[in-house]
Amino acid sequence: MSDKQIYLSAEFKTRFPEYRNISIQADVVNRGQDEELWCEMQDASATIRTTITIDDIKHIPAIAATRNAYKRSGKDPNRYRPSAEALMRRIVKGEELYRISVLVDLINLVSIRTGYSIGGFDASKICGDVTIGIGRHEEKFEAIGRGVLNIENLPLLRDDKGGIGTPTSDEERTKLTPDTTEILIVINGYSGEEGLQEAADMTCSLLRKYASAANIRQQRCV
């Protein structure tokens, strides 16, 4: 399969001029569980519980920048929490993280280590290239595990069939499954460049270690 290109719409560029991202594509092997990966997740969670309070979470730079992007769009970040924030809140409140699959778990691990909201998609289910724009009124979006999500004014990744991801949740149609063999990951940086490459390198390392990733490619949106 040819690489998926990531484009920014003119409307998105105007509203979020500081936005940067790195996308990662790779051939992968997904599995239900990996005990070593889960130990890494538990260690990261333990560190967060002992060093961060609920109020601290919204001040983590990558999370604060995503929350501010929501506010500028008229979206309440306390109602539509960025995924990295939601994960860290679960941890601090002592709630167990969901254990989904190796690919989902490793993306979540990068999110809680960095504060970035990261989209993970089955590339074989994406129709055409991807454009990052703004959600429209009554635009259909079935969020994974949440049902229909009101994405009006949310930052939105779209393919030729419709929305596939927001910083709050990804869409059911293109979600990662045990059968996923080609992955597209988009690391969304509303705080600019700082820390973005480190998050991408961490993701690639985890993909190699836990998902037997091959043919890994990184690119930036155009």
Contacts in CASP RR format, 6 or more apart in sequence:
PFRMAT RR
TARGET T0000
AUTHOR 0000-0000-0000
METHOD contacts of the structure
MODEL  1
MSDKQIYLSAEFKTRFPEYRNISIQADVVNRGQDEELWCEMQDASATIRT
TITIDDIKHIPAIAATRNAYKRSGKDPNRYRPSAEALMRRIVKGEELYRI
SVLVDLINLVSIRTGYSIGGFDASKICGDVTIGIGRHEEKFEAIGRGVLN
IENLPLLRDDKGGIGTPTSDEERTKLTPDTTEILIVINGYSGEEGLQEAA
DMTCSLLRKYASAANIRQQRCV
1 123 0 8 1.000
1 124 0 8 1.000
1 182 0 8 1.000
3 25 0 8 1.000
3 217 0 8 1.000
3 219 0 8 1.000
4 23 0 8 1.000
4 25 0 8 1.000
4 123 0 8 1.000
4 126 0 8 1.000
4 128 0 8 1.000
4 129 0 8 1.000
4 130 0 8 1.000
4 184 0 8 1.000
5 129 0 8 1.000
5 130 0 8 1.000
5 219 0 8 1.000
5 222 0 8 1.000
6 21 0 8 1.000
6 23 0 8 1.000
6 129 0 8 1.000
6 130 0 8 1.000
6 131 0 8 1.000
6 132 0 8 1.000
6 157 0 8 1.000
6 186 0 8 1.000
6 219 0 8 1.000
6 220 0 8 1.000
6 221 0 8 1.000
6 222 0 8 1.000
7 129 0 8 1.000
7 130 0 8 1.000
7 131 0 8 1.000
7 132 0 8 1.000
7 221 0 8 1.000
7 222 0 8 1.000
8 19 0 8 1.000
8 131 0 8 1.000
8 132 0 8 1.000
8 133 0 8 1.000
8 221 0 8 1.000
8 222 0 8 1.000
9 131 0 8 1.000
9 132 0 8 1.000
9 133 0 8 1.000
9 134 0 8 1.000
11 133 0 8 1.000
11 134 0 8 1.000
12 19 0 8 1.000
12 132 0 8 1.000
12 133 0 8 1.000
12 134 0 8 1.000
12 155 0 8 1.000
13 19 0 8 1.000
15 72 0 8 1.000
15 73 0 8 1.000
15 134 0 8 1.000
16 69 0 8 1.000
16 72 0 8 1.000
16 155 0 8 1.000
16 190 0 8 1.000
18 65 0 8 1.000
18 190 0 8 1.000
18 191 0 8 1.000
18 192 0 8 1.000
19 69 0 8 1.000
19 132 0 8 1.000
19 155 0 8 1.000
19 188 0 8 1.000
19 189 0 8 1.000
19 190 0 8 1.000
19 192 0 8 1.000
20 189 0 8 1.000
20 192 0 8 1.000
20 193 0 8 1.000
20 196 0 8 1.000
20 220 0 8 1.000
20 221 0 8 1.000
21 132 0 8 1.000
21 186 0 8 1.000
21 187 0 8 1.000
21 188 0 8 1.000
21 189 0 8 1.000
21 196 0 8 1.000
21 220 0 8 1.000
21 221 0 8 1.000
22 186 0 8 1.000
22 187 0 8 1.000
22 196 0 8 1.000
22 197 0 8 1.000
22 199 0 8 1.000
22 200 0 8 1.000
22 218 0 8 1.000
22 219 0 8 1.000
22 220 0 8 1.000
23 184 0 8 1.000
23 185 0 8 1.000
23 186 0 8 1.000
23 187 0 8 1.000
23 218 0 8 1.000
23 219 0 8 1.000
23 220 0 8 1.000
23 221 0 8 1.000
24 183 0 8 1.000
24 184 0 8 1.000
24 185 0 8 1.000
24 187 0 8 1.000
24 200 0 8 1.000
24 203 0 8 1.000
24 204 0 8 1.000
24 207 0 8 1.000
24 216 0 8 1.000
24 217 0 8 1.000
24 218 0 8 1.000
25 123 0 8 1.000
25 182 0 8 1.000
25 183 0 8 1.000
25 184 0 8 1.000
25 185 0 8 1.000
25 216 0 8 1.000
25 217 0 8 1.000
25 219 0 8 1.000
26 182 0 8 1.000
26 183 0 8 1.000
26 204 0 8 1.000
26 207 0 8 1.000
26 211 0 8 1.000
26 213 0 8 1.000
26 214 0 8 1.000
26 215 0 8 1.000
26 216 0 8 1.000
26 217 0 8 1.000
27 181 0 8 1.000
27 182 0 8 1.000
27 213 0 8 1.000
27 214 0 8 1.000
27 215 0 8 1.000
28 103 0 8 1.000
28 180 0 8 1.000
28 181 0 8 1.000
28 182 0 8 1.000
28 183 0 8 1.000
28 207 0 8 1.000
28 211 0 8 1.000
28 212 0 8 1.000
28 213 0 8 1.000
28 214 0 8 1.000
29 181 0 8 1.000
29 211 0 8 1.000
29 212 0 8 1.000
30 101 0 8 1.000
30 102 0 8 1.000
30 103 0 8 1.000
30 176 0 8 1.000
30 177 0 8 1.000
30 178 0 8 1.000
30 179 0 8 1.000
30 180 0 8 1.000
30 181 0 8 1.000
30 211 0 8 1.000
31 101 0 8 1.000
31 102 0 8 1.000
31 178 0 8 1.000
31 211 0 8 1.000
32 100 0 8 1.000
32 101 0 8 1.000
32 102 0 8 1.000
32 178 0 8 1.000
33 99 0 8 1.000
33 101 0 8 1.000
33 102 0 8 1.000
34 102 0 8 1.000
34 105 0 8 1.000
34 210 0 8 1.000
36 210 0 8 1.000
37 102 0 8 1.000
37 105 0 8 1.000
37 106 0 8 1.000
37 109 0 8 1.000
37 206 0 8 1.000
37 209 0 8 1.000
37 210 0 8 1.000
38 99 0 8 1.000
38 105 0 8 1.000
40 109 0 8 1.000
41 97 0 8 1.000
41 105 0 8 1.000
41 108 0 8 1.000
41 109 0 8 1.000
41 112 0 8 1.000
44 109 0 8 1.000
44 112 0 8 1.000
44 113 0 8 1.000
45 91 0 8 1.000
45 97 0 8 1.000
45 112 0 8 1.000
48 88 0 8 1.000
48 91 0 8 1.000
48 92 0 8 1.000
48 112 0 8 1.000
49 91 0 8 1.000
49 92 0 8 1.000
49 94 0 8 1.000
52 88 0 8 1.000
52 92 0 8 1.000
53 92 0 8 1.000
54 89 0 8 1.000
54 92 0 8 1.000
54 93 0 8 1.000
57 63 0 8 1.000
57 85 0 8 1.000
57 88 0 8 1.000
57 89 0 8 1.000
57 92 0 8 1.000
58 64 0 8 1.000
58 67 0 8 1.000
58 77 0 8 1.000
58 85 0 8 1.000
60 88 0 8 1.000
60 115 0 8 1.000
61 115 0 8 1.000
61 191 0 8 1.000
61 194 0 8 1.000
62 84 0 8 1.000
62 114 0 8 1.000
62 115 0 8 1.000
62 116 0 8 1.000
62 117 0 8 1.000
62 189 0 8 1.000
62 190 0 8 1.000
62 191 0 8 1.000
63 82 0 8 1.000
63 84 0 8 1.000
63 85 0 8 1.000
63 88 0 8 1.000
63 115 0 8 1.000
64 191 0 8 1.000
65 189 0 8 1.000
65 190 0 8 1.000
65 191 0 8 1.000
65 192 0 8 1.000
66 77 0 8 1.000
66 82 0 8 1.000
66 84 0 8 1.000
66 85 0 8 1.000
66 117 0 8 1.000
66 167 0 8 1.000
66 188 0 8 1.000
66 189 0 8 1.000
66 190 0 8 1.000
66 191 0 8 1.000
67 77 0 8 1.000
67 82 0 8 1.000
67 85 0 8 1.000
68 190 0 8 1.000
69 155 0 8 1.000
69 167 0 8 1.000
69 190 0 8 1.000
70 76 0 8 1.000
70 77 0 8 1.000
70 80 0 8 1.000
70 82 0 8 1.000
70 154 0 8 1.000
70 167 0 8 1.000
71 77 0 8 1.000
73 134 0 8 1.000
73 153 0 8 1.000
73 154 0 8 1.000
73 155 0 8 1.000
74 153 0 8 1.000
75 153 0 8 1.000
75 154 0 8 1.000
77 85 0 8 1.000
80 149 0 8 1.000
80 154 0 8 1.000
80 168 0 8 1.000
81 89 0 8 1.000
81 168 0 8 1.000
82 117 0 8 1.000
82 167 0 8 1.000
82 168 0 8 1.000
83 111 0 8 1.000
83 117 0 8 1.000
83 118 0 8 1.000
83 119 0 8 1.000
83 167 0 8 1.000
83 168 0 8 1.000
83 169 0 8 1.000
84 111 0 8 1.000
84 112 0 8 1.000
84 114 0 8 1.000
84 115 0 8 1.000
84 116 0 8 1.000
84 117 0 8 1.000
84 118 0 8 1.000
85 115 0 8 1.000
85 117 0 8 1.000
86 168 0 8 1.000
87 97 0 8 1.000
87 108 0 8 1.000
87 111 0 8 1.000
87 112 0 8 1.000
88 112 0 8 1.000
88 115 0 8 1.000
90 96 0 8 1.000
90 97 0 8 1.000
91 97 0 8 1.000
91 112 0 8 1.000
97 108 0 8 1.000
99 105 0 8 1.000
100 176 0 8 1.000
101 176 0 8 1.000
101 177 0 8 1.000
101 178 0 8 1.000
102 210 0 8 1.000
102 211 0 8 1.000
103 120 0 8 1.000
103 176 0 8 1.000
103 180 0 8 1.000
103 183 0 8 1.000
103 211 0 8 1.000
104 120 0 8 1.000
104 176 0 8 1.000
106 203 0 8 1.000
106 206 0 8 1.000
106 207 0 8 1.000
106 210 0 8 1.000
106 211 0 8 1.000
107 118 0 8 1.000
107 119 0 8 1.000
107 120 0 8 1.000
107 185 0 8 1.000
107 203 0 8 1.000
109 206 0 8 1.000
110 116 0 8 1.000
110 118 0 8 1.000
110 187 0 8 1.000
110 199 0 8 1.000
110 202 0 8 1.000
110 203 0 8 1.000
110 206 0 8 1.000
111 117 0 8 1.000
111 118 0 8 1.000
113 199 0 8 1.000
113 202 0 8 1.000
114 195 0 8 1.000
114 198 0 8 1.000
114 199 0 8 1.000
114 202 0 8 1.000
116 187 0 8 1.000
116 188 0 8 1.000
116 189 0 8 1.000
116 196 0 8 1.000
116 199 0 8 1.000
117 167 0 8 1.000
117 168 0 8 1.000
117 188 0 8 1.000
118 185 0 8 1.000
118 186 0 8 1.000
118 187 0 8 1.000
118 188 0 8 1.000
118 199 0 8 1.000
118 203 0 8 1.000
119 157 0 8 1.000
119 165 0 8 1.000
119 170 0 8 1.000
119 185 0 8 1.000
119 186 0 8 1.000
119 187 0 8 1.000
119 188 0 8 1.000
120 170 0 8 1.000
120 176 0 8 1.000
120 183 0 8 1.000
120 184 0 8 1.000
120 185 0 8 1.000
120 186 0 8 1.000
121 164 0 8 1.000
121 165 0 8 1.000
121 170 0 8 1.000
121 174 0 8 1.000
121 175 0 8 1.000
121 176 0 8 1.000
121 183 0 8 1.000
121 184 0 8 1.000
121 185 0 8 1.000
121 186 0 8 1.000
122 174 0 8 1.000
122 175 0 8 1.000
122 176 0 8 1.000
122 177 0 8 1.000
122 180 0 8 1.000
122 182 0 8 1.000
122 183 0 8 1.000
122 184 0 8 1.000
123 182 0 8 1.000
123 183 0 8 1.000
123 184 0 8 1.000
124 180 0 8 1.000
124 181 0 8 1.000
124 182 0 8 1.000
125 173 0 8 1.000
125 174 0 8 1.000
126 159 0 8 1.000
126 164 0 8 1.000
126 174 0 8 1.000
126 184 0 8 1.000
127 159 0 8 1.000
127 160 0 8 1.000
127 161 0 8 1.000
128 159 0 8 1.000
128 160 0 8 1.000
129 159 0 8 1.000
130 157 0 8 1.000
130 158 0 8 1.000
130 159 0 8 1.000
130 164 0 8 1.000
130 184 0 8 1.000
130 186 0 8 1.000
131 157 0 8 1.000
131 158 0 8 1.000
132 155 0 8 1.000
132 156 0 8 1.000
132 157 0 8 1.000
132 158 0 8 1.000
132 221 0 8 1.000
133 155 0 8 1.000
133 156 0 8 1.000
133 157 0 8 1.000
133 158 0 8 1.000
134 153 0 8 1.000
134 154 0 8 1.000
134 155 0 8 1.000
134 156 0 8 1.000
135 151 0 8 1.000
135 152 0 8 1.000
135 153 0 8 1.000
135 154 0 8 1.000
135 155 0 8 1.000
135 156 0 8 1.000
136 151 0 8 1.000
136 152 0 8 1.000
137 152 0 8 1.000
138 152 0 8 1.000
139 151 0 8 1.000
139 152 0 8 1.000
139 156 0 8 1.000
139 162 0 8 1.000
139 163 0 8 1.000
140 148 0 8 1.000
140 162 0 8 1.000
141 148 0 8 1.000
141 149 0 8 1.000
141 151 0 8 1.000
141 156 0 8 1.000
141 163 0 8 1.000
141 165 0 8 1.000
141 166 0 8 1.000
141 171 0 8 1.000
142 148 0 8 1.000
142 149 0 8 1.000
142 171 0 8 1.000
142 172 0 8 1.000
142 173 0 8 1.000
143 149 0 8 1.000
143 166 0 8 1.000
143 168 0 8 1.000
143 169 0 8 1.000
143 170 0 8 1.000
143 171 0 8 1.000
143 172 0 8 1.000
144 169 0 8 1.000
144 170 0 8 1.000
144 171 0 8 1.000
144 172 0 8 1.000
144 175 0 8 1.000
145 169 0 8 1.000
145 172 0 8 1.000
146 169 0 8 1.000
149 166 0 8 1.000
149 168 0 8 1.000
149 169 0 8 1.000
151 163 0 8 1.000
151 166 0 8 1.000
154 166 0 8 1.000
154 167 0 8 1.000
154 168 0 8 1.000
155 166 0 8 1.000
155 167 0 8 1.000
155 188 0 8 1.000
156 163 0 8 1.000
156 165 0 8 1.000
156 166 0 8 1.000
157 163 0 8 1.000
157 164 0 8 1.000
157 165 0 8 1.000
157 166 0 8 1.000
157 186 0 8 1.000
158 164 0 8 1.000
159 174 0 8 1.000
161 173 0 8 1.000
163 171 0 8 1.000
164 170 0 8 1.000
164 171 0 8 1.000
164 173 0 8 1.000
164 174 0 8 1.000
165 171 0 8 1.000
165 174 0 8 1.000
167 188 0 8 1.000
167 190 0 8 1.000
176 183 0 8 1.000
183 207 0 8 1.000
183 211 0 8 1.000
183 213 0 8 1.000
185 203 0 8 1.000
187 196 0 8 1.000
187 199 0 8 1.000
187 200 0 8 1.000
187 203 0 8 1.000
189 196 0 8 1.000
200 218 0 8 1.000
204 213 0 8 1.000
204 216 0 8 1.000
204 218 0 8 1.000
207 213 0 8 1.000
207 216 0 8 1.000
208 216 0 8 1.000
END
